Amino acid sequence: MIIGLVLAWQSEVALADLSFDGKNRFIMTGQRMAVTLVNEGKTDALAVVSLNWGEPESGQSQPLPMAVSKPLLQISPGKRAVVEVFYQGAGLPTDRETYLLLNVLDVPPAAKTPHTMSVALWHHFKLFYRPTLENTLDEAMAGLSWAVQKESEGRLIADNPSPYYLTLSDIEAIGPNGQPCSQPIEHLMLSPFSTQPVVIPMCQPASLRYQIVSDAGNLRSYGAKLSADKKNHGSTQF
């Protein structure tokens, strides 16, 4: 989840206080999905909800075939509200996931005291539309492989042959001596059926440790031993 700040110049802070029922990402598998917003504050909360393509640079210029039921809603203190996301049933790939962004602008009430700064929070959640697929996310995680580029020191190729988006965290290169040999890579997201170069400066790793984000937003630990003459798959038993 990415959070941006919109500031109104004053001196103290008034914050909006929305939460999302413990979710940090959303998986949509049908033509509708409910998103729960919770106002944990003591004043009314105003939420502006919208959807965008997750990868606009990939050429997704056509209109998004999805909509939200309540683009603008007010939530009383301590109350919950449900926004539904609708898919028209056509327009998205059927052989792979689609990456979208669910955006919520969390607007605080107007400040009632002088010298107060109002802070509105932009929440950007990853939303993956998932059609019916033959293999599972667990199989996709296990199928991720790494290839060592012999002609380039510290360069690997991550290969995701699955129809799922795979989000990796804390990729740590381990040298032949068993010690970390580079700064961890904090975040890497691999698109379906894609390969991506991963450069690890000043290091020729013998193995990797990394984590993959599950549907629930939890981290699963993996490790992979690296060999230059084959594809190297990760294992949870590393």
VOGU-3710 file (C-alpha; in Angstrom, 3 decimals, decimal comma):
1> miiglvlawq> 0,000/0,000/0,000  1,319/3,430/-0,958  0,228/6,510/1,008  0,562/10,080/-0,215  -0,048/13,269/1,758  -2,022/16,377/0,850  -1,309/19,216/3,261  -3,186/22,404/4,075  -0,783/24,906/5,609  -1,429/25,371/9,339
11> sevaladlsf> 0,558/24,346/12,426  -1,153/21,481/14,309  -2,400/18,290/12,666  -5,941/16,963/12,081  -5,905/13,471/10,562  -8,518/11,386/8,825  -8,787/7,917/10,375  -9,967/5,265/7,902  -8,885/1,636/7,949  -9,677/-1,196/5,548
21> dgknrfimtg> -10,657/-4,164/7,695  -7,078/-5,433/7,888  -6,558/-5,611/4,111  -3,464/-4,319/2,304  -4,319/-5,779/-1,132  -7,411/-7,133/-2,845  -8,053/-10,165/-5,058  -11,164/-10,032/-7,270  -12,325/-13,335/-8,762  -15,821/-12,586/-10,052
31> qrmavtlvne> -17,834/-9,686/-11,396  -18,230/-7,955/-8,043  -16,205/-7,534/-4,874  -16,969/-5,778/-1,586  -14,430/-3,439/0,045  -15,038/-2,513/3,695  -14,014/0,913/5,013  -13,947/1,551/8,764  -13,948/4,990/10,403  -11,866/4,551/13,551
41> gktdalavvs> -11,916/8,259/14,344  -14,203/10,399/16,479  -15,537/12,576/13,653  -17,203/11,934/10,299  -14,874/10,717/7,547  -15,204/11,524/3,852  -13,809/8,989/1,366  -13,298/9,413/-2,385  -12,917/6,010/-4,098  -11,605/5,369/-7,633
51> lnwgepesgq> -9,914/2,733/-9,827  -6,973/2,942/-12,243  -4,883/0,607/-14,365  -1,922/-0,594/-12,311  0,528/-0,337/-15,223  -0,462/2,679/-17,367  2,937/2,613/-19,075  2,102/-0,772/-20,600  -0,287/0,782/-23,118  -3,524/0,343/-21,211
61> sqplpmavsk> -5,150/3,453/-22,670  -8,646/2,010/-23,137  -11,384/2,774/-20,592  -11,319/0,573/-17,523  -14,179/-1,987/-17,726  -14,814/-1,638/-13,994  -16,570/0,787/-11,666  -17,190/1,412/-7,963  -20,663/1,661/-6,452  -19,935/4,686/-4,231
71> pllqispgkr> -17,247/7,041/-5,560  -17,957/9,446/-2,658  -19,218/8,483/0,775  -19,375/9,789/4,311  -18,794/7,435/7,248  -19,877/8,240/10,799  -17,460/7,741/13,723  -17,021/4,082/14,652  -19,056/2,908/11,658  -18,307/0,742/8,639
81> avvevfyqga> -19,267/1,218/5,008  -19,084/-1,127/2,041  -18,078/-0,093/-1,472  -18,600/-2,615/-4,248  -16,291/-2,970/-7,237  -18,027/-4,113/-10,417  -16,561/-5,731/-13,541  -18,644/-5,672/-16,714  -17,539/-9,215/-17,540  -15,426/-8,465/-20,647
91> glptdretyl> -12,379/-6,402/-21,474  -9,748/-8,027/-19,227  -7,470/-10,971/-20,129  -8,826/-14,424/-19,338  -5,454/-16,221/-19,287  -3,700/-14,126/-16,618  -4,228/-11,680/-13,777  -4,771/-7,964/-14,350  -3,122/-5,443/-12,033  -5,219/-2,455/-10,932
101> llnvldvppa> -5,025/0,251/-8,283  -7,849/0,911/-5,846  -7,459/4,517/-4,684  -9,077/5,958/-1,567  -8,685/9,633/-0,656  -9,276/9,903/3,088  -10,394/13,497/3,723  -10,522/14,821/7,321  -13,205/17,270/8,442  -12,449/20,964/8,262
111> aktphtmsva> -10,378/22,154/11,204  -12,419/23,956/13,866  -9,490/25,466/15,718  -6,940/27,999/14,475  -3,362/27,043/13,571  -4,344/23,515/12,562  -2,975/21,540/9,621  -5,439/19,154/7,908  -3,903/16,043/6,385  -5,731/14,034/3,713
121> lwhhfklfyr> -4,278/10,594/2,986  -4,149/8,907/-0,426  -4,306/5,135/-0,031  -3,307/3,132/-3,121  -4,050/-0,596/-2,837  -2,998/-3,255/-5,297  -6,096/-4,938/-6,725  -5,623/-8,041/-8,864  -8,454/-9,245/-11,059  -8,031/-13,020/-11,250
131> ptlentldea> -9,937/-15,037/-13,853  -10,278/-18,804/-13,521  -6,741/-20,167/-13,937  -5,500/-23,739/-14,200  -2,704/-23,526/-11,645  -2,635/-22,022/-8,164  -0,699/-19,139/-6,640  1,298/-21,633/-4,554  2,373/-23,352/-7,778  3,276/-19,971/-9,274
141> maglswavqk> 5,466/-19,140/-6,284  7,241/-22,492/-6,536  7,668/-22,049/-10,307  9,616/-18,791/-10,030  13,190/-19,412/-11,202  16,512/-17,564/-11,337  19,155/-17,788/-14,068  22,755/-16,689/-13,578  24,208/-14,570/-16,379  27,722/-15,960/-16,840
151> esegrliadn> 29,003/-12,968/-18,790  27,766/-10,413/-16,275  28,885/-10,378/-12,647  26,025/-9,961/-10,205  23,280/-10,181/-12,836  20,372/-12,602/-12,533  17,248/-13,164/-14,610  14,045/-13,720/-12,653  11,559/-15,816/-14,642  7,864/-15,918/-13,799
161> pspyyltlsd> 6,234/-18,401/-16,231  2,888/-18,258/-14,423  -0,290/-16,234/-15,081  0,035/-14,578/-11,651  1,689/-11,354/-10,537  4,422/-12,230/-8,044  5,473/-9,585/-5,522  8,858/-10,185/-3,915  10,314/-8,471/-0,869  13,755/-8,341/0,786
171> ieaigpngqp> 15,735/-10,187/-1,887  19,077/-10,916/-0,236  22,120/-12,206/-2,113  24,359/-14,658/-0,248  27,996/-15,075/-1,292  30,027/-18,316/-1,446  31,113/-17,729/2,163  27,511/-17,861/3,382  27,356/-14,150/4,176  25,184/-11,435/2,581
181> csqpiehlml> 27,166/-9,741/-0,179  24,893/-6,862/-1,189  22,146/-4,606/0,102  18,736/-6,353/0,019  16,356/-5,414/-2,797  13,235/-4,216/-0,993  10,601/-4,747/-3,679  10,212/-6,481/-7,035  6,942/-7,272/-8,819  7,015/-9,698/-11,730
191> spfstqpvvi> 4,257/-9,583/-14,334  2,683/-12,816/-15,625  4,709/-14,718/-18,236  7,662/-12,344/-17,872  11,371/-12,256/-17,177  13,205/-9,400/-15,494  16,901/-8,710/-14,942  18,029/-8,310/-11,346  21,393/-6,634/-10,817  23,283/-7,261/-7,582
201> pmcqpaslry> 26,322/-4,932/-7,623  29,737/-6,104/-6,469  28,534/-9,629/-5,776  28,514/-13,045/-7,406  25,816/-14,716/-5,290  25,817/-18,427/-4,544  22,249/-18,323/-3,227  19,298/-16,033/-2,592  16,906/-15,470/0,266  13,642/-13,670/-0,493
211> qivsdagnlr> 9,983/-13,401/0,429  6,851/-13,567/-1,720  3,620/-11,799/-0,749  0,566/-14,056/-0,410  -3,045/-13,189/-1,228  -3,562/-12,230/2,404  -0,623/-9,817/2,271  1,620/-12,044/4,385  5,244/-12,839/3,545  6,398/-16,356/2,689
221> sygaklsadk> 10,110/-17,048/2,959  11,967/-18,743/0,090  15,545/-19,527/-0,747  17,312/-20,642/-3,915  20,773/-22,080/-4,545  22,255/-20,624/-7,712  24,054/-22,525/-10,432  25,165/-21,077/-13,762  24,156/-24,086/-15,844  20,428/-24,377/-15,026
231> knhgstqf> 17,283/-22,597/-13,915  17,252/-22,309/-10,125  13,894/-22,645/-8,369  13,231/-21,477/-4,844  12,160/-23,622/-1,920  10,472/-22,925/1,401  12,772/-25,566/2,946  15,937/-23,636/2,074
//
